Amino acid sequence: MLKGKTIILGITGGIAAYKGAALCSKLVQAGANVHVIMTESAVKFITPLTLQTLSRNPVYIDTFDEIDPAVVSHIHLADHADLIVIAPATANTLAKLAGGHADDMLSTTLLAATCPVLIAPAMNVHMYEHPAVVHNLELLSSRGAMFVEPGTGQLACGYVAKGRLAEPEDIVAAIESWFSRGAKLKGKRVLVTAGGTMERLDPVRFLTNDSSGKMGFAIAEAALLMGADVTIVVGRTTAALPAGVKVIRVESAQQMLEAVTNRYDEMDIVIKAAAVADYRAVNVSEQKQKKNGEKIVLELERTTDILETLGQRKRHQFLVGFAAETEQIEHYAMDKLSRKRCDLIVANDVSKDGAGFNGDTNIVQVFGPEGLVEAMPLLSKREVAVRLLELVAGRLISPGGIAE
Ligand code: PMT
């Protein structure tokens, strides 16, 4: 899939530099011509010889160590690259890129490059959440950089948190998706809902659900990589927000309804991955409720079904719903598809290990008006997102009714 593509792989100085070797190998196996640039710090974690052997090309470290006297290396590399991938990208490298510094081979090449840049950050969670790093990520994103978000798990520093480099296969999937489908959603405005809603009972208590936002965020990231203009409407989440998308924060189902319907007319594609409360409290206490007796009864009323509302108002929009089910998947999914007038329904059997809420993986079946369209095995939510958007892109119909 990457045959004939020239990719510069920038490896910077974090423990995840070792994963750069696997990434390099996978890119070469996929047919790419890979040129590795390492920072001085990266060399402390992994040897240039490893990367030279895997890439079958010289590895660049020092700007002044001109390997071929016929060319100026950083300009030559920058001019011939189809894509620059920085994995892992440390906080220091992000700061240098954001500030336009050019004090080593990687930063100098990046400043000279006009091709797209894909950044896979990796660092300690507190560093990742530091306002300076957040600002740099936003700045780079506003200049068009693409990102593969770090994963959550055991960090080398001992924390179990967000910050570990995305797995090499996920980075390769993002690269392949950019090359093969890069323009498929170009110019399309995509709205994704993510996370769970919170229905207040009183100022300190609320009803919610287990949604982390990961599925919706993966879709938003994949849509961004495919060239879309992406807005996310986000309820309660435990995952970090993706960079490069417009973010609207909401709490309740009612707020989500308003946020989505207010923007609906200008959207081409709406994907409702959020877990929205079906019921809310009839009476929300303004004061903290006092203990009162052994039992209490909560009176709940139905919330508005946002997806159904969108289905009723649908004009040009392509509407994708989710269905979180534990039984009779096809039956309930097809019922939701027709009742809510969706173009596709993504059903996840949330009783299965590795599917549904919270984790980094999902197992989904996608249904269209004709029935089952695709049954996906256990995949990362990122890969599910890419495959789903591929289906959406293939089904987009122009206002004149001609497939684009
Ligand atoms: O966020 P994660 O931790 O990654 O988990 C992902 C997920 C399990 C939340 C996601 O994959 C998923 O299944 N989202 C939909 C969950 C859900 O609310 O399913 P449902 O079957 O109850 O609702 C069907 C559809 O109607 C959904 O698109 C939902 O957004 C929508 N809905 C439901 C109720 C309501 N009042 N308004 C709605 O729009």
Boltz pocket constraint, residues with backbone or C-beta under 6 A from the ligand:
constraints:
  - pocket:
      binder: B
      contacts: [[A, 194], [A, 195], [A, 210], [A, 211], [A, 212], [A, 213], [A, 214], [A, 215], [A, 216], [A, 253], [A, 272], [A, 273], [A, 274], [A, 275], [A, 276], [A, 277], [A, 278], [A, 303], [A, 304], [A, 305], [A, 306], [A, 307], [A, 308], [A, 320], [A, 321], [A, 322], [A, 323], [A, 324], [A, 325], [A, 336], [A, 346], [A, 348], [A, 350], [A, 356], [A, 357], [A, 358], [A, 359]]
      max_distance: 6.0
